[in-house]
Amino acid sequence: MSDTYVALAEFAQSWGLVYFVLVFVVVVLLAMRPSRKRDYDRAARLPLSED
């Protein structure tokens, strides 16, 4: 196999999990910000509203 493939495979195996865990934590933190509560409450009531 080529050296590039081996290098990328080793990088993905060693740092890929760390990268995806960090991305997950950032997404969860952004979603759980207190400033978004009003938007989420409005979206939760949307199916119950009559047009």
N, C-alpha and C positions, 0 to 999 in steps of 0.2 A: 504494500500500500504506500501511497505517497506520504511524504513527511508532513505535508499540510493537513491531510486528513487525520493523521495520528495526533498532531498537535491540537487540532480542534476537538477531537474526541476526548483527549485528556483534559482540556480546559472545560468542556461541558460536564464531564464526570466530576470534576473537582469543584468548580465554581457555579455550575448551573443551578444546583439546589439552593445555594446561598442567594443567588440572584432572584429566583422565583419566590423564595420566602420573603425577601425584602420588598419585592413588588407587591406581594399579598398584604404585607403589613401596611404599606403606604396606602393601598386602595381601601383597606378597612379603616384606617385612621381618617382618610378623607371622607368616607361615607358616614362615619360616626361623629363628625364635627357637630357641635351643638347648634351652629348657625344653620344647619340644613334641616333641623327638626320641623320647622314650619312647612318646608317644601314636602317632606315625607308625610306629614299629617294631611296635607292637602291631597296628595296622591293616594293616600289610604282611603279617603272619603270619596274619591272620584267615582268609583263604581256605584255608590249609593245615591249619587246626585241625579236629579231629574233634569232633563234638558227642556 
